[in-house]
Amino acid sequence: MASPNRVIKQWLKAATPDQAREVAKIADTSVAHLRHVAAGRRGMTAEMAQRLAHASRELHIRALYLDQRELCAACGNCPLAR
């Protein structure tokens, strides 16, 4: 399982700035917060992982979908998130 910071870092590289802002807005966070996660300065909670996963699907671009199980270690082991 890839670490959340690597997943977010790759996602930020693939998304345009407008797409990143849109997902951050829907997930009730900021692109700066996502960059902090990507740099390893902040962690990822299960709640934030779920919000980001749902928000990424609002773009309707399959290549940019985020999987909450990859964003959070707890979600990766949770039978409800499967």
Protein Blocks (a to p, Z undefined) as FASTA:
>chain_A
ZZfklmmmmmmmmpcfklmmmmmmmnopafklmmmmmnopaccdfklmmmmmmmmmmnop
aklpccfklmpmklmmpmklZZ
